Structure formats: C-alpha cells, structure tokens
Amino acid sequence: MRRILEIGEDQIPAQIIAMRREKTLSKLMAEINASVLSDSTEERARAQVALDRLGFL
C-alpha cells in the first residue's frame, strides 16, 4: 500500500500499469481490502486514502 501512498498522483496510472505487468496489483488490492477491515483507525484511514488515489470511492 505504501507503494501507492508515497508516489505523486500523476504517477499513479503508470504505477498501476507496472503492477499489472508485474502481476502485483491483485496483491496490493488484497492488502488494501484487509486494511479497510482493520481494527486500527489509522490503518483504515490509510487504506481509504490508497483507494481514493487509485480512483475507487
């Protein structure tokens, strides 16, 4: 998830393309989804920011 949170928003599309090519996008989405369900408020907030940056509402 840090991979998405630490780059500029203008780099997100290229990062998604790279992750699809590397077959790591599914792993990232699983990590974000697990974080959304976390007991930690901070972890849930980070997951929501990551989803927002990826274009999910």
Residue, then its C-alpha position, 0 to 999 in steps of 0.5 A: m500500500r505504501r507503494i501507492l501512498e508515497i508516489g505523486e498522483d500523476q504517477i499513479p496510472a503508470q504505477i498501476i500499469a507496472m503492477r499489472r505487468e508485474k502481476t502485483l496489483s491483485k496483491l496490493m488490492a488484497e492488502i488494501n481490502a484487509s486494511v479497510l477491515s482493520d481494527s486500527t483507525e489509522e490503518r483504515a484511514r490509510a487504506q481509504v486514502a490508497l483507494d481514493r488515489l487509485g480512483f475507487l470511492 
